[in-house]
């Protein structure tokens, strides 16, 4: 027995493994039986081997991920109190969401010089306010997250017009701190609407290329990429890694390089109204994927986000999920763990190759803005959304507690504080807006109607 422990096994080649598997299949076709093809066209094999391993040079951050808390600013004093409280409870990044300019001094009272990242989601475009905000926070780590292309994709309209919006953005870039991340590429729009992994990466690159083409490669370090993370664990890890690999590849065309900064949060697409506690499991594995993929900042969503107003209990649970992963589950500085994993690197390479082909097609066809205007991006997302919906309806794509093992006694009509279904606004738009669509919406609406 001691000899067995201290003696190395003879290595087996990939060909030998495949031969053994084919023998055990007793005549069944290897490809048809054991190879899985995803909607993106990615092939999943039954085993991975060093013989087929192709190492990828993917930029990886040296620093640990930040835990971000979202705060909606309607009252600066209250938002400030909330910010100070969540910092004490473990958050080291804050994302302020506002529909209008706010009193900067009141909001940031006692918040400066605490080694906190400040993220913003400003639902307006004001040159004066952004410059004032950047100047006030000149010694802080700041992400303004201005994304005029993303706002067009989501709302269907420019703030004012293409020329005016880009002119304002040009002035903001020129007058804000060179160390601040002024721009954002919000790829969450595409994932939450139903785009597949390959589409998300290609659209992220084409979206970013609109800014790079306009302002040059020197602004590459001022862009933060916002990703929504779905439930396909290994594919979501590979998604971020493939994107980082391709972004650096494209930046070479601009004679520059940059380690892409990634902000990640769980997708809303697979979250459910019924059996909502399962959302806790979903957000946990999605956060794990974000960490292992190399996200710089992660913001978790509450398990009851679909039907409850923001509440202390839900936000505390969401924050603590990330704290437990970081401090108790050994996910601190875990972004290197997946490096050289045969399976993950194989998927990463396949995703990257297909995304690069799609990116080139978009650029050859006139670029991302042109395809948005033509409705091509919207149509392609819709096609994939319909495929995923068909899989969900047939229980091939499973959401536990919703289309598989539902609790028939689960009643939600009287629990809802907010509307879990996206309401369409009847407004005139320049392009077809890309709107979020959850897989379980139709099933939930049917169940709500049947509630006594």
Secondary structure by P-SEA (a helix, b strand, c coil): cccccccccccccaaaaaaaaaaaacccccccccccccccccccccccccccbbbbbbbbbcccbbbbbbbbcccaaaaaaaaaaaaaacccbbbbbbcccccccccccccccccbbbbbbcccccaaaaaaaaaaaccccccccccaaaaaaacccccccaaaaaaaaaaaaaccccccccccccaaaaaaacccaaaaaaaaaaaaaaaaaaccccccccbbbbbbbccaaaaaaaaaaaaaaaaaaaaaaacccccbbbbbbbbccccccccccaaaaaaaaaaaaaaaacccbbbbbccccccccccaaaaaaaaaaaaaaccccccccccccccccaaaaaaaaaaaaaaaaaaaaaaaaccaaaaaaaaaaaaaaaaaaaaaaaaaaaccccccccccccccccccccccccccbbbbbbcccccccbbbbbcaaaaaaaaaaacc
